Amino acid sequence: MLGLLLRVLPFWVREPLLIALGSVLGVRLAYLAVHDHDRVTAGIGAVFLVFTAIRVHLVVRALRARRNPAPAASADGTPPTDAVAQAWAQAQVAPAPAPAPVGAGSPPGPAATEKEPNPWGQAVAAVAVFAALGAVLWLAPDVLPADDDTPRPASCSETEDETLPPVYEKKPRPVTGDELCEALNRPDLARLLGTPAEIATSASGSNNTAALTDGKVAEPEAKVSFDTYTVDLSATYNDLSTDQYAKLVKIAGDEDEKDLRTLTVLGRPALLSSEHTMKFEFSLGGEGSSGPVQQGPLARTLSVALDPEDRGGSYDLTVWSESGALPTDQALLDIAEKVLPAIPGRSGR
């Protein structure tokens, strides 16, 4: 249908439409290629831009031919050298109108000539129409409803109706699991992890308290899972500084095995460490019994103090995968620099 319309449309309508369409699609595809680092999309966008450049060249030649018509063919029938200019020059030569018959009581007069359409008006109207269509194409991902078969990123589970432990009523109020989840479940989290094509399969937050504290220390937690990595973000509101925590980690195990690294993140003391996760097996009514606790895959944790003074407490950002692969330490730092300022409370100051 589109091809038929383009074939029957006049030149001054068809070419501006093609130029507008090629420009919009070419620029849009180039933007997506740069954003997603997709070479195939970049190649398609380049094809549209080259196509547009060719159409612009043809319109420029037609305008020049219209302003400066080519001379007529010579006596020996030799055509002008520029075929396009000749075509446009001939198009402007209208046949002489036949004289109208002079009737009784009708004085002779010149025949009425039909006014030629304004090509500039046609071109402006065509570009305006396709500009509207281009805007729809550009905004289509945000305006048009998504295909039901298209997987959607997981959203954070709502726990607003859940009764908070009393410790969450303290002043200053600890952050909740929902707030941690909203900060962690960013649209660019997969890209920061180095897997930009993945989408979150689950996202949740919980309002926990630290073990062995009789519910007196808040320890909210959020978790976002992808096909490759799982990211966990927790906050602990105790009196243990990052420096004291680093000393405890060194005492508890081999420093080389834990791959410790002290640094500063967002102006606060921080510690990078590695630790194996724990794997539990439960039997839910079937034959057999629950298995013993096993060592799970290695996890990498970035612990950042709640405030620059390191008066106690920390945010712990942990990443692991079932395969045992880990992202780079720089990926954890990039995530922390994006996520922590978005958390309400002391983390954003």
N, C-alpha and C positions, 0 to 999 in steps of 0.2 A: 504494500500500500504506500509506504513512504517513497519507494523507488518510483512508482507511477506518478505521485505528486511532484517529485523533483523533475521528472521528465517533461511534464506539461506546464510547469511554472515558467514565467518569463525569466529572461536572463537576470534582470535587475532585482528580481525577488529570490530566485534560486541561489545565486552565488553568495549574497549576504547571509542567507540562511545557512548555507554550508560553512561559511567562514565562522559564523557565530557558534554553530554546533561543534565544529572542530576545535575552536579555541576553548570552549567550556570543557569539553571532554578531555582535551590534551592537558590543560592546566590541572584539572581535577585528578587525572591519572598520575601526572607528575608529582602532585602533592602527596597522593597516597603512596607512591613509590618511595619518596624520600622518607615519609613517616614510618613505613613498614619495612624499609630496606629491601624492596622487592624488585629484582631486575626485570622480571617478565612484565610487570606493570609499567616499569619505566620504558621498556621497548615499545609497548602498545601506545603509551602516551606520546612517545617520539613520532610514531607513525601518524597519529592524529595531527600533531603540530606541523609535520612536513606537508601533509595533505592540505592543511589550512594555508601554509605559505604558498603552495602552488595556486590555490584558488585566489589568493590576494594578488598574486602576480598576473593572473588572467584578467582580473577586474581592472588592475592598473593599466594594462595594455588596451583594454576596451575603452577606458576613459580617455586615454591619449588618442585613440583612433576616432573617438566621437568628437573631440575638440579639434583635431587636425585630420579631416578626411583625406584619404589617399587619392591621388590623381586617377582619373579614369584610364581604362586600358588604351594602349597606343593603337595606332591605325592598323598595325600588323597583327593585333590581337594579343600582344604580350601582356600578361596580367601584372599588376604591381607586385613588388617583391614581398610585401607583408600581406599574407592571405587574410589574417584576422582584421587588419585595417581596411582591406578592400571590402570585406563582408559588412563591416559596420558603416563604411562610406555608402555602399549601395543601399543599406537599410534606411538611410536618411533621405534618399531621393524618392519622393512620393510621386506617383503618376499624376499627370495634369488632369484636373477634373473636367468632365464633359460639360459643355455649356448647357445650361438649363433652357428649356424651350420657353420662348416668349409668348405668353398668351395675351388675350385681349384684356386690357386694363392692368396688366402686370408689367411694370417697367423692367427692362433688363438690368441685371446687376451681377456682381461677381458671385460665384458659387461659394457656399459656406464650406469652410475647411474644418475637418475634425481636429480638435486639439490633441497634441501628442502627450501621453502620460509622462509625468515627471519622474525620471529614473531615480533622482535623489530621494523623492518622497517615498517611492516604492522600497528603496534600500533601507531608509530609516524605519519604516513600518515593519519590514521583515526582521531587522535586527532587534526591534523592540519585542516582537513576538517571541523570537528565539531566546532573547535575554530572560524572559519570564520562564520559558521552558528550561533554560540552563539553570536558573535559580532553583527550580523544583528538583532537577537532577542532582545539584550540589547538596541540597538539604535533604535528599531522599532518605538517608539512613536515620535522620532524626525526626522526619515528618511522617513517612510512610510506615505502616505497621510491618513488623518483621514477620518473616515466614514462620509458620508454626513449627516447622521441622528444624529451624535454626536453633542450635543450643544457645542458651542464655547463661551468662555468668550467675553463679549462686549469690544470693543476697543474705545478709546477716539475719539469723533467726531472732525474732522478737522475744525478749524476756522481760518486757516492761511490767507485766502482771506478776512476776515472780517476787516473792517477799525477800528483801535484802537482809543479810545478816546485820545485827546491831552495829557492828564495827563500821559499816558503810555510812552511818549517820554522824560520824566524827567530823570535827572541823580542824583543818580543811578536809572536805569530803574526798574520799578515794575515788578514783575513776572506776566506772563500771565495765563489765565485760562487753556490754552493747557498745559503749563508747570506744573501747579498744578495737572492736570488730569493725566499726564504721571507719576508723582511721586506717586500719590495716588493709581492708578489702578495697584497695584502690584499683581503678581501671588499668593503671600501668604497672601493677605489681608483677605480672608475668614477664613483662619486658625487663623490669629491673632484675628479675631472677635469671634472665638470659634465655627465656623460653617464650618469646612474644606471641607465638601462635596458639598458646594454651589459654583456656578460660578456667575460672574457679569452679570446681565441682561441688564444694561445700564451704560454708562460712558460718561460724557460730561464736558466741561469747558466753562466759559463765562468771558468776560472782562467787569465787571461792575464798577461803581463808587459809592461811599458811598452816602446814602440818605442825603438830605438837605445840600449838600456841593457844589452844582452848578457844579458838575463834576470835582472838584479840588482834590478829594481824591480817589485814585485807590483802588478798592475792588474786585479783581478777585476771582473767585469761581470755584470749581470743585465738581462733585457729582458722586458717584459710588453706584449703587443699587444692592442688592441681594434679594432673596426671603424673608429672615428674616430681615435684617438690611439695612438701607440707611446711607451712610457715606458722609458727606459734609466737604470740606476743603476750607477755605477762608483766604485771607490775607488783612489786613487793614493797609494802610500807613498813619496813622494820628500821632498826637503828644501826644496821650493818652498813658501813661505808664500802665503796668499791675497792679502796685500798686494802681494807681488812678482808674483804671477800677474796681478793687476789692472793693474799697470804694463806688463807684457809685452803684454797684450791691447790696451791703449791705443796702444802703440808699433806693434803689428802691423797696425792698421787704423783706420778712421774711428770715433771714439768714438760719434758720433751714430748711425752705421749699425749698430753693434753694440748700441746701446741699453743701455749699461752702467748698473748701479745697485748701489752698495755698501750693505750693511745687516748686521744681526746676526740670526742664527738660532740658537735654543737656546743663547744666550750665546756664540756663536762668530762670528768674522768670516765674511762671505759675500759673494758677488758674483753678480749676475744679468747675463747677456749673451746675445746672439743671434748665430747663425752658420748659414750654409747647409750642409746636409748634402751629401755627395758621392754621385753615382749612377754605378754601374758596370754595364756590359753585357758578357756573356760569350757566346760561341758554343760550344755543347757538341756538337761533331761535325757540326753542320748546315752548310748553305751559308752563306757570308758569314764575316765575321771579327768579333772583339770590337770594340766601339765605344770611343771615347775617354771619359775620365772627364768626367762632366757635373755641373753644379750641381743639387743636389736641393732639396727644400723647406726653408724656414727652420725652425730649431730654437731653442728657448729652454732655456737651461741655468742651473741654480742650483748654484753651487760653494760648499760649506760646509767650513770647516777641520775637521780631525780632532779638534782639541781647542781649548779656549778660549784657550790660550796661543799658538795658531797657529805651532807649531814646525815645520810642514811637512806636506804631504800634504792631500788633500781628498776629499770625497765629491761627485760630480758627478751631479746629477739632470737629465736632458734629456728634453724632450717635443717631438714633432713629429707631423705628419700629412701624408698624401699630398696633401691638398687645399691645404696651406699654412696652414690655420687653426691657431691656437694658443689654449690656455686662458689664463686670466688669470694674472698673476704671483702673486696671492693663492692660486690653486690650487696652484702649485708650492710655496709656503710651507706650505700646509696639509699637503701630501703629505710634505714634509721633516720637519715637526714630528711626524707620525705614524710615519714609516718609520725615521728615523735612530735614535731611542731603542730600536728593536727589533733593531738590528744588534749582534751580540756584539762585545765589545772596547771600545776607547776611545770609540766612538760612543755607547755607552749610559751612560757615566759623566758 
